[in-house]
Amino acid sequence: MIVNNTLIVLVTHSSFKDICELYLNLFHKYWPDCPYDFVIGVIGKQISFENERVIFCGKNATLPNCILEISKSFNYDYYMCMLGDAFINDYINTTNVINLINHLKKDQMDYCCLIPRKAYRFHKKSVNKIYRYILKDDIYCVSFIAFIANKKFIQKEFSEKVTDLDFEKKYISEKQTSTSDYYPNMVILNNNIFNIYPGIEKGKWNLRTLYLIK
């Protein structure tokens, strides 16, 4: 099975170093055989993480700007981007991840959300067993918390000084009235193969996630 050229990017503000250290502990615990390169993109102050490659993207950069700059500096087919509170709570099957990325490349998909959500009114439009299309009526299926994207998508979406909230709001505001409309190059996982449970939702700790990571 081909392991496609993919870079994992943990992107964060320096203020959340403690959260990222928890993320890293869980990442290395539950994905010990990860075959992909890994880098941490930081905005705010210059900080370091033990045994990790860190790229400082500037004091006033946004998180999407940070991903954009990393995509310019490191040439990969795909960038697997996660925030520090995208906590992994169980072992990841590497074969499933390799299979996912191989399908994304074969199907010429630009973006894949790694956190599954039910389709709007259950009007699901599947691509295969791994993922489905994101409907234009779906809410919060285009997420910045954890996603895979190619360089073309990153350069198109993050070329302006947008924030992660701007990025998500754009797709909420674009929702249509017809459930038959979907983004032909954007998909979302059917199953939580990364076992990701966001730690912070609407500015507050998710109590279920806190229980799982203890």
N, C-alpha and C positions, 0 to 999 in steps of 0.2 A: 504494500500500500504506500502510495506516494505521500511524503510529508511536505506539504506546500510551504513556500517561503513566507512565514508569518512571524510578526513581532508582537509580543504581549506588552501593552503599555499601561502601567498603573499611573494615573494622572491625579495630582492632588495639589492643594494649597499647603504651604509649609505649616500652617496652623493646625493641620490635621495629622501631624506626624504620628501621634500615638495611635490613632485609628488605623493608619497605614501599617504600623508595626504589627497590629493585631491581624490585619489582612494578610500580611506576609507570613506570619506564623501559620495561619490556616492554609494559605496557598501551598506552602512547602510541605505541610503535613498531609494534605489531601491530594496533591498532585506531584508526587515525588519523581515520577518519570516523565515530566513535561518535556517535550522535545523541542520547544520553541525558545527563541531568544527572548530576553526579558529586560525591560528598562523602566525606570521611574521618571516621569516628567513632573517637575516641581515649578510652581509659581509662588510669588511672595518673597520669602527670604531663602537664601541658599542653605540647604540642609543636606545631610548625608544619611544613608542607611547602610548598616554593616553588610558587607559582601554583596551589595547591589550596585548596579550601574545607574547613576543619577544624572539626568540632564536638566540643568536649570534654564528655564524658558523666559525669565524676566520677572521683575517685581510687579509690573502692571498688566501682564498678559492675562488672558482668560484661559480657562481650561481647554476650550476648543482650539484656541491659538496655539497652545502647548502641543496638542496632538498634531496640528498642522506643521509646526516647526520640526517635530520629530519625523514626520513623514517625508519632509524635504531632506533631512539629514541621513535617514536610514531607508534604503530602497528595498521594500518588501512587497509581496503580492497582496497581503492582507495585514491589517493592524487590529489586534484584539484589545480593545480599550475598556478599562474598568476604573471606576472610582474606588476610593479606599474603603468604602463601606459596602462594597459588593462582596459580602462575606461568603466564602465557599464552606459548606457545612457537611460535606461527605466526599468520599473518594471519587475522583474523576476518571472515567474510562477513556484513556488516551485514544484508543481505536475509534471511539465514537466521535471524538473531536476531529481527528484526521479525516474521517468520513464526511463530517459536516463541511469542512473547509474544501475538500475535494469537490463536493457537490456544489458549493457556492461558486467555485471557479468554473465548473462545467456548465452550470446554469446561467453564468454571467450575472450573478447577483452582486449589487454594490454594497448593500447594507443588510445586516442580520441582527435583530435584537435577541439577546441571550436570555432574557427573562420572559417566559411564556405568559400570555394573557388570553383569556377567552375572547373569541371574535365577537364583534358587535352583533347583538341579537342572534348569536350563534351562526351567522352567515359566513361560515368558514370556506375559504377557497384554498385548497391544499395544492402545494407544488409536488411534494412527495411525503414520505413518512416522517421526515426530519423536520421540515418547516412548511409554513403556509405563507401566502401573500399577506401583506398588511393592507387591510381595507382602508379606504379614505374616510370611512365612518368610525374606524377603530379609535379608541381613546387611550393615550399613554402606551401605545405599542411602538412608537418611535421614541426610544429612551436613550439617555446619555449615560445611564448608570453602568451598563454592560452591553457592549455591541462589538461586532466585527464589521469592518468596512475596508474597501480598497482605496488606493490613493486618489483615484478620480473622484470618489464621493467626498472624501475628506477635503480635497482642494476646492470642490464646488461649494460645500456647505460651510466650511470654516474659514474661507478666504477673508471675510470681513471680521471686524472685532465683535463677534457674537459671543454671548455667554451660553453655558449649557442650558439655561432656562429659555433663552431666545430660541435655541435650536428645537427644543421640545414644543414650545408654544407655536412655532411656525406650522408644525404638522397638526396641532390641535385646531388652529384657525383655518386650515385648509380642508377640514372635513366636509364631505359632500352629503347630499340627501339620499343619494342612491347607493345601496349596499353592494351593487354590482361593480362599482368603481374601486380599483385597487392600484397600488404602485407596482409596476411590472418588474422593478429591479430591487424591491425591498421586501424582506421576509422576516418572520419571527419564529422562534423555535416552538415546536409542538410540545416538547418535553424538556424539563429542566436538567439537561445533561451536565451542566456545570454545577448543579446543586447550589445556586446562588440565591441568597436571601438578603435583600437590602437591609442594612442596619438602621438607616435613618429615613423616615418618610414624613413629609410635610414638616420638617424641622425637629421631629421628635424621634427618640429611639423606638424601634419596633420591638415590643416586648417579646414576641415570639422568637425573633432573631437572637435577642440577648439570651434567652433561655437555651437556644441551640448551641451557641458558641461558648457557653460556660464549661 
